[in-house]
Amino acid sequence: MAKKDLRYYYAKARKEGFALVQFNFCTAEQLQGIVRAGVKHNAPLLVGTSEGDSKFLGKAQAVALVESYRKETKLPIFLNFDHGKSFASVKEAIEAGYDAVHFDGSAYPFKENIAITKKIVALARKKGVSVVEGEFMEIPGKHSMVHSGEAPIFSEDSFTDPAEAKEFAGKTGVDALAVLIGTVHGVYKENPRLDIRQLQEIKKRGICFMVLHGGSGTKKRDLLSAVKTGVVKVNISTELRVAFTKTLRETIEKYPKEITPYKILPPSILAVEKVAEEHILFLGSANKV
């Protein structure tokens, strides 16, 4: 039987037509809510920290927290380093014990991105990291923000090119590729529709798993169509942060004299749990352990 690492669950997701949800966190309380949702629905969990998240929380601390929940719950919980922007930062995550890493080389020229990604793949294989994710098209929008204005407008040549996707995956050896088909970072007044036909063309030429960033605010029917087409992972961050901070503000306003964190934070943990639960259910990872 294949080892049940993250690659195993990506393959299972593609075969069975569901998607893992990568829930990003930067505090222990957020992670607690996410894990509660996973336990409730017996779901494999993929959690992530961005460069900013891991600077705040600490890479070693994130690894230790995830490992403690893995032991306690017996669930397959995997930790991904999200949007690492340099070889050095991704290397730190690998050495800290992350299960998976994502190198976002979209700011580099295509050939240089390939060269750096290839080095990361070699290091990850040596260290036993199960999944390396690559990216060469920048996903627009600001991370983890709610925007009052219109979403970015895409042109025909701003999506991931299927031929370039095949070249990038083939030359780097990545396990997964972040594809750009209309998702954006953050939540807007109305997030763009996804180009499923472009995703189908990428799938025809693809030699690795396809993943989506910027899932927050994207229409559910679009995400479900993307998963049906072969996307195995969808990232959710902004919706979790909104749930946590909005609830925290409301709690503090309701109990302005309360100073005990463990009395103030539970409603925010529950709010995160509910958002995570919703995505686990509609993207189909419940009972997939």
C-alpha positions as CSV (number, residue, x, y, z in Angstrom):
1,M,0.0,0.0,0.0
2,A,1.3,3.5,-0.9
3,K,2.6,5.6,1.9
4,K,-0.2,8.0,3.0
5,D,1.8,11.2,2.6
6,L,0.4,14.3,0.9
7,R,1.1,12.9,-2.6
8,Y,-1.1,9.9,-1.7
9,Y,-4.0,12.2,-0.8
10,Y,-3.5,14.4,-3.9
11,A,-3.7,11.2,-6.0
12,K,-6.7,10.1,-4.1
13,A,-8.4,13.5,-4.5
14,R,-7.8,13.5,-8.3
15,K,-9.1,9.9,-8.6
16,E,-12.2,10.4,-6.5
17,G,-13.0,14.0,-7.5
18,F,-12.6,15.9,-4.3
19,A,-10.1,18.5,-3.2
20,L,-8.0,19.1,-0.1
21,V,-8.4,22.6,1.3
22,Q,-5.2,24.3,2.4
23,F,-6.2,26.4,5.5
24,N,-3.6,29.0,6.3
25,F,-3.0,30.0,9.9
26,C,-0.7,32.2,11.9
27,T,-1.9,31.6,15.5
28,A,-2.4,28.4,17.6
29,E,-6.1,29.4,18.0
30,Q,-6.7,29.5,14.2
31,L,-5.1,26.0,13.9
32,Q,-7.2,24.8,16.8
33,G,-10.4,25.7,14.9
34,I,-9.2,24.1,11.7
35,V,-8.3,20.9,13.5
36,R,-11.7,20.7,15.2
37,A,-13.4,20.8,11.8
38,G,-11.1,18.0,10.5
39,V,-11.8,15.8,13.5
40,K,-15.6,16.4,13.2
41,H,-15.6,15.3,9.6
42,N,-12.8,12.8,9.6
43,A,-11.0,14.7,6.9
44,P,-7.3,14.8,5.9
45,L,-6.0,18.3,6.7
46,L,-3.5,20.5,4.8
47,V,-2.6,23.6,6.8
48,G,-0.2,26.3,5.6
49,T,1.9,29.2,6.8
50,S,3.0,32.0,4.5
51,E,6.3,33.7,4.9
52,G,4.6,36.3,7.0
53,D,2.7,33.7,9.1
54,S,5.8,31.8,9.8
55,K,7.8,34.9,10.7
56,F,5.2,35.7,13.3
57,L,4.6,32.2,14.7
58,G,7.9,30.6,13.9
59,K,8.6,27.7,11.5
60,A,9.7,25.3,14.3
61,Q,6.7,26.3,16.3
62,A,4.3,25.6,13.4
63,V,5.9,22.2,12.8
64,A,5.6,21.4,16.5
65,L,2.0,22.4,16.8
66,V,1.0,20.4,13.7
67,E,2.9,17.4,15.0
68,S,1.2,17.6,18.4
69,Y,-2.3,17.6,16.8
70,R,-1.3,14.8,14.4
71,K,-0.4,12.6,17.4
72,E,-3.5,13.6,19.4
73,T,-6.1,13.3,16.7
74,K,-4.5,10.5,14.6
75,L,-5.6,12.4,11.6
76,P,-3.3,12.9,8.6
77,I,-2.4,16.6,9.0
78,F,0.2,18.1,6.6
79,L,2.0,21.4,6.9
80,N,2.9,23.4,3.8
81,F,5.1,26.4,3.5
82,D,3.1,28.8,1.3
83,H,4.5,31.3,-1.2
84,G,8.1,31.0,-0.3
85,K,9.7,33.8,-2.3
86,S,13.4,32.7,-2.2
87,F,15.5,29.6,-2.1
88,A,16.7,30.5,1.4
89,S,13.2,30.8,2.9
90,V,12.0,27.5,1.4
91,K,15.2,25.8,2.5
92,E,14.5,27.0,6.1
93,A,11.1,25.5,6.0
94,I,12.4,22.2,4.6
95,E,15.0,22.0,7.4
96,A,12.4,22.9,10.0
97,G,10.4,19.8,9.1
98,Y,7.6,21.0,6.9
99,D,5.8,18.3,5.0
100,A,5.5,20.3,1.8
101,V,6.8,23.5,0.3
102,H,5.6,26.0,-2.3
103,F,8.2,28.1,-4.1
104,D,6.5,31.1,-5.7
105,G,9.1,32.1,-8.3
106,S,6.6,34.3,-10.3
107,A,8.8,37.4,-9.7
108,Y,11.8,35.7,-11.5
109,P,12.3,35.3,-15.2
110,F,10.9,32.0,-16.4
111,K,14.3,30.3,-16.9
112,E,15.7,31.5,-13.5
113,N,12.5,30.3,-11.8
114,I,13.0,26.9,-13.3
115,A,16.6,26.8,-12.1
116,I,15.8,27.7,-8.5
117,T,12.7,25.4,-8.4
118,K,14.8,22.5,-9.7
119,K,17.3,23.1,-6.8
120,I,14.4,23.2,-4.3
121,V,13.0,19.9,-5.7
122,A,16.5,18.2,-5.3
123,L,16.8,19.4,-1.7
124,A,13.2,18.4,-0.9
125,R,13.7,14.9,-2.3
126,K,16.9,14.5,-0.2
127,K,15.1,15.6,3.0
128,G,11.9,13.5,2.4
129,V,9.5,16.4,1.7
130,S,6.5,14.8,0.0
131,V,5.3,17.6,-2.2
132,V,7.0,20.6,-3.9
133,E,4.7,23.1,-5.5
134,G,5.8,25.6,-8.1
135,E,4.4,28.8,-9.6
136,F,5.4,30.9,-12.5
137,M,2.3,33.1,-13.1
138,E,1.7,35.6,-10.3
139,I,-1.8,35.3,-8.7
140,P,-3.0,38.9,-8.5
141,G,-4.5,40.7,-5.5
142,K,-3.3,41.3,-1.9
143,H,-3.1,38.3,0.4
144,S,-5.7,38.0,3.1
145,M,-7.5,41.3,2.5
146,V,-11.1,42.2,1.9
147,H,-11.4,44.7,-0.9
148,S,-14.3,47.1,-1.4
149,G,-13.5,47.7,-5.1
150,E,-13.6,45.7,-8.2
151,A,-11.4,42.6,-8.7
152,P,-8.4,42.6,-11.0
153,I,-9.3,42.3,-14.7
154,F,-7.7,39.5,-16.6
155,S,-6.6,39.5,-20.2
156,E,-6.5,36.4,-22.4
157,D,-2.7,36.1,-22.0
158,S,-2.7,36.5,-18.3
159,F,-3.7,33.0,-17.5
160,T,-1.3,30.0,-17.2
161,D,-0.2,28.9,-20.7
162,P,-0.6,25.1,-21.0
163,A,2.6,24.7,-23.0
164,E,4.6,26.7,-20.5
165,A,3.0,24.6,-17.7
166,K,4.2,21.4,-19.3
167,E,7.7,22.8,-19.9
168,F,7.9,24.1,-16.3
169,A,6.7,20.9,-14.7
170,G,8.9,18.8,-17.0
171,K,12.1,20.7,-16.4
172,T,11.7,21.2,-12.6
173,G,10.1,17.9,-11.5
174,V,7.6,19.7,-9.2
175,D,4.8,17.6,-7.8
176,A,2.2,20.4,-8.1
177,L,1.7,23.6,-10.0
178,A,-0.3,26.6,-8.9
179,V,-2.3,27.5,-12.0
180,L,-3.8,30.9,-12.8
181,I,-7.3,30.6,-14.3
182,G,-9.1,33.5,-12.6
183,T,-8.6,33.2,-8.9
184,V,-7.3,36.2,-7.0
185,H,-5.8,36.8,-3.5
186,G,-8.3,38.4,-1.2
187,V,-12.1,38.8,-1.3
188,Y,-13.6,41.5,-3.6
189,K,-17.1,42.9,-4.2
190,E,-17.3,40.2,-6.8
191,N,-14.5,37.8,-7.4
192,P,-13.8,36.8,-11.1
193,R,-15.2,33.7,-12.8
194,L,-12.8,30.9,-13.4
195,D,-11.8,29.9,-17.0
196,I,-12.5,26.1,-16.8
197,R,-11.7,25.7,-20.5
198,Q,-8.2,27.0,-19.9
199,L,-7.9,24.5,-17.0
200,Q,-8.9,21.7,-19.2
201,E,-6.2,22.6,-21.7
202,I,-3.6,22.7,-18.9
203,K,-4.8,19.3,-17.7
204,K,-4.3,17.8,-21.2
205,R,-0.6,18.7,-21.2
206,G,0.0,18.6,-17.5
207,I,2.3,16.1,-15.8
208,C,1.8,17.1,-12.2
209,F,-1.0,17.9,-9.8
210,M,-3.0,21.2,-10.4
211,V,-3.7,23.5,-7.4
212,L,-5.5,26.8,-7.0
213,H,-4.6,29.7,-4.8
214,G,-7.0,32.5,-3.9
215,G,-10.0,30.3,-3.2
216,S,-11.6,32.8,-0.7
217,G,-14.5,34.6,-2.3
218,T,-14.5,32.5,-5.5
219,K,-18.0,31.2,-6.4
220,K,-18.6,27.7,-5.1
221,R,-19.8,26.4,-8.5
222,D,-16.6,27.5,-10.1
223,L,-14.5,25.8,-7.5
224,L,-16.5,22.6,-7.8
225,S,-16.0,22.8,-11.6
226,A,-12.3,23.2,-11.2
227,V,-12.2,20.2,-8.8
228,K,-14.2,18.1,-11.3
229,T,-11.6,19.0,-13.9
230,G,-8.7,17.8,-11.8
231,V,-7.7,20.5,-9.2
232,V,-6.6,18.6,-6.0
233,K,-6.1,21.5,-3.6
234,V,-7.7,24.9,-3.0
235,N,-6.1,27.5,-0.7
236,I,-8.3,29.4,1.8
237,S,-6.8,32.1,3.9
238,T,-8.8,35.4,3.8
239,E,-12.1,33.9,4.8
240,L,-10.5,32.3,7.9
241,R,-8.9,35.6,8.9
242,V,-12.1,37.6,8.5
243,A,-14.0,35.1,10.6
244,F,-11.4,35.2,13.3
245,T,-10.8,38.9,13.5
246,K,-14.4,40.0,13.0
247,T,-15.6,37.7,15.8
248,L,-12.7,38.8,18.1
249,R,-13.7,42.5,17.6
250,E,-17.3,41.7,18.4
251,T,-16.4,39.7,21.5
252,I,-14.2,42.5,22.8
253,E,-16.9,45.1,22.1
254,K,-19.4,42.9,24.0
255,Y,-17.1,42.3,27.0
256,P,-14.8,45.4,27.0
257,K,-13.6,44.7,30.6
258,E,-12.6,41.1,30.1
259,I,-8.9,40.6,30.1
260,T,-8.5,36.8,30.1
261,P,-7.6,35.6,26.6
262,Y,-9.0,32.1,27.1
263,K,-12.4,33.7,27.8
264,I,-12.2,36.1,24.8
265,L,-10.8,33.8,22.1
266,P,-13.2,30.7,22.0
267,P,-15.9,32.5,19.8
268,S,-13.1,33.3,17.3
269,I,-11.9,29.7,17.3
270,L,-15.5,28.5,16.7
271,A,-15.8,31.0,13.8
272,V,-12.7,29.5,12.1
273,E,-14.0,26.0,12.7
274,K,-17.3,26.8,11.0
275,V,-15.5,28.3,7.9
276,A,-13.2,25.3,7.7
277,E,-16.1,22.9,8.1
278,E,-18.0,24.5,5.3
279,H,-15.1,24.1,2.9
280,I,-14.3,20.6,3.9
281,L,-17.9,19.6,3.2
282,F,-18.5,21.4,-0.2
283,L,-15.1,20.4,-1.6
284,G,-15.6,16.8,-0.6
285,S,-12.7,15.9,1.7
286,A,-14.9,14.8,4.6
287,N,-14.5,11.1,5.5
288,K,-11.5,10.7,3.1
289,V,-9.0,9.6,5.6
